[in-house]
């Protein structure tokens, strides 16, 4: 056990003083009994009948006071607490078709509203990154638990050009790689050795990371989405694909031209299946919210220091109340 304010432990010096005062009072009481008892002014029989019981309430009061004085130093101890931790990459399709209005007010804005709600519900142990992709991929926000930065990144996203699902997956994997390297990168005068290519692992085995790919699903550019999905599967990273919009599609006005855009569910299902993720279809904001509830991260139990001042304070007050109750029941007074 350690203490945040150890200087407050000096207040425990008052405990021996209180004990000395109590013993001094008991000594004076015995002297009074001896001096005046024979004259009939002091009745000592009651004290003899009660015996050691008369010392219990003061002892409880002293114990409660001692515990409260320890609480002043703000004790903390190592406890093992279960918590959810991991990294989630929110990967947004920012192609022009995300401006379609089959989700109100648009596909893009509906996706952003629900993503912001998801971010605000996460504990500090979950890091979230933001990636945007159209015909290429870009990390908008590196993984962090700073919710203000994450929400600002989501707000900056705007519809742009075409759609490359492969670029979105690759940009998300690169963002995860950069986040891992930040913890290991150190200056050294030694000649660097080539990094070996990691061996493939079972799909979905990395339970601490996940990619949430929000898209209307029409791939219009390289690389091949399923090849990028296989790279994620070889690393054990799950890709949750979220199809926004309807399979029937909608006509969209783009620079004076009418373009028909529709959801490519088959490709999104194959990406999710390859990576041991799950495919979801979202035709409303309520369905989007339900999807985020199903994203599972790693539940771990880690020892960490936690302040237990409240426990000491509660215990001290309980002991004081017990001492007061005993004194009131036995002697009809407080010690």
ChimeraX attribute file (.defattr): number of C-alpha atoms within 10 A of each C-alpha:
attribute: neighborCount
match mode: 1-to-1
recipient: residues
	/A:1	10
	/A:2	14
	/A:3	19
	/A:4	13
	/A:5	13
	/A:6	13
	/A:7	10
	/A:8	15
	/A:9	15
	/A:10	11
	/A:11	13
	/A:12	15
	/A:13	11
	/A:14	13
	/A:15	15
	/A:16	11
	/A:17	11
	/A:18	12
	/A:19	14
	/A:20	12
	/A:21	12
	/A:22	15
	/A:23	12
	/A:24	11
	/A:25	12
	/A:26	13
	/A:27	12
	/A:28	12
	/A:29	13
	/A:30	12
	/A:31	12
	/A:32	14
	/A:33	17
	/A:34	13
	/A:35	12
	/A:36	13
	/A:37	15
	/A:38	10
	/A:39	10
	/A:40	9
	/A:41	11
	/A:42	13
	/A:43	13
	/A:44	16
	/A:45	10
	/A:46	8
	/A:47	11
	/A:48	11
	/A:49	10
	/A:50	12
	/A:51	10
	/A:52	9
	/A:53	13
	/A:54	17
	/A:55	14
	/A:56	14
	/A:57	23
	/A:58	19
	/A:59	17
	/A:60	22
	/A:61	19
	/A:62	20
	/A:63	18
	/A:64	23
	/A:65	20
	/A:66	18
	/A:67	20
	/A:68	21
	/A:69	22
	/A:70	22
	/A:71	24
	/A:72	19
	/A:73	19
	/A:74	20
	/A:75	21
	/A:76	17
	/A:77	13
	/A:78	14
	/A:79	13
	/A:80	12
	/A:81	12
	/A:82	11
	/A:83	14
	/A:84	16
	/A:85	21
	/A:86	18
	/A:87	22
	/A:88	24
	/A:89	26
	/A:90	25
	/A:91	28
	/A:92	29
	/A:93	33
	/A:94	27
	/A:95	23
	/A:96	19
	/A:97	29
	/A:98	29
	/A:99	20
	/A:100	21
	/A:101	17
	/A:102	17
	/A:103	20
	/A:104	14
	/A:105	11
	/A:106	16
	/A:107	27
	/A:108	27
	/A:109	21
	/A:110	20
	/A:111	25
	/A:112	19
	/A:113	15
	/A:114	18
	/A:115	20
	/A:116	16
	/A:117	13
	/A:118	13
	/A:119	21
	/A:120	12
	/A:121	9
	/A:122	15
	/A:123	13
	/A:124	13
	/A:125	13
	/A:126	21
	/A:127	21
	/A:128	25
	/A:129	25
	/A:130	25
	/A:131	28
	/A:132	27
	/A:133	31
	/A:134	25
	/A:135	21
	/A:136	19
	/A:137	24
	/A:138	18
	/A:139	19
	/A:140	20
	/A:141	20
	/A:142	20
	/A:143	24
	/A:144	19
	/A:145	18
	/A:146	13
	/A:147	18
	/A:148	11
	/A:149	16
	/A:150	24
	/A:151	18
	/A:152	13
	/A:153	18
	/A:154	23
	/A:155	13
	/A:156	8
	/A:157	19
	/A:158	16
	/A:159	20
	/A:160	16
	/A:161	15
	/A:162	19
	/A:163	27
	/A:164	26
	/A:165	36
	/A:166	25
	/A:167	23
	/A:168	30
	/A:169	29
	/A:170	22
	/A:171	22
	/A:172	31
	/A:173	20
	/A:174	15
	/A:175	22
	/A:176	21
	/A:177	11
	/A:178	13
	/A:179	16
	/A:180	12
	/A:181	11
	/A:182	9
	/A:183	8
	/A:184	8
	/A:185	8
	/A:186	7
	/A:187	6
	/A:188	7
	/A:189	5
	/A:190	6
	/A:191	6
	/A:192	7
	/A:193	6
	/A:194	6
	/A:195	6
	/A:196	6
	/A:197	6
	/A:198	8
	/A:199	7
	/A:200	13
	/A:201	14
	/A:202	13
	/A:203	21
	/A:204	21
	/A:205	16
	/A:206	17
	/A:207	16
	/A:208	20
	/A:209	23
	/A:210	27
	/A:211	27
	/A:212	25
	/A:213	28
	/A:214	30
	/A:215	31
	/A:216	33
	/A:217	26
	/A:218	20
	/A:219	21
	/A:220	14
	/A:221	16
	/A:222	13
	/A:223	18
	/A:224	14
	/A:225	21
	/A:226	19
	/A:227	15
	/A:228	19
	/A:229	23
	/A:230	17
	/A:231	18
	/A:232	27
	/A:233	26
	/A:234	18
	/A:235	19
	/A:236	22
	/A:237	27
	/A:238	27
	/A:239	30
	/A:240	28
	/A:241	28
	/A:242	26
	/A:243	24
	/A:244	30
	/A:245	26
	/A:246	19
	/A:247	16
	/A:248	10
	/A:249	15
	/A:250	18
	/A:251	15
	/A:252	18
	/A:253	14
	/A:254	11
	/A:255	7
	/A:256	7
	/A:257	9
	/A:258	11
	/A:259	13
	/A:260	12
	/A:261	21
	/A:262	18
	/A:263	21
	/A:264	20
	/A:265	21
	/A:266	10
	/A:267	18
	/A:268	30
	/A:269	19
	/A:270	18
	/A:271	30
	/A:272	22
	/A:273	19
	/A:274	22
	/A:275	25
	/A:276	20
	/A:277	23
	/A:278	21
	/A:279	23
	/A:280	20
	/A:281	21
	/A:282	22
	/A:283	18
	/A:284	17
	/A:285	19
	/A:286	11
	/A:287	14
	/A:288	22
	/A:289	17
	/A:290	13
	/A:291	20
	/A:292	17
	/A:293	9
	/A:294	10
	/A:295	14
	/A:296	15
	/A:297	18
	/A:298	15
	/A:299	13
	/A:300	14
	/A:301	13
	/A:302	12
	/A:303	12
	/A:304	11
	/A:305	15
	/A:306	15
	/A:307	16
	/A:308	16
	/A:309	19
	/A:310	13
	/A:311	12
	/A:312	20
	/A:313	19
	/A:314	15
	/A:315	17
	/A:316	23
	/A:317	16
	/A:318	14
	/A:319	20
	/A:320	23
	/A:321	16
	/A:322	15
	/A:323	22
	/A:324	19
	/A:325	16
	/A:326	21
	/A:327	21
	/A:328	14
	/A:329	10
	/A:330	13
	/A:331	12
	/A:332	11
	/A:333	11
	/A:334	14
	/A:335	17
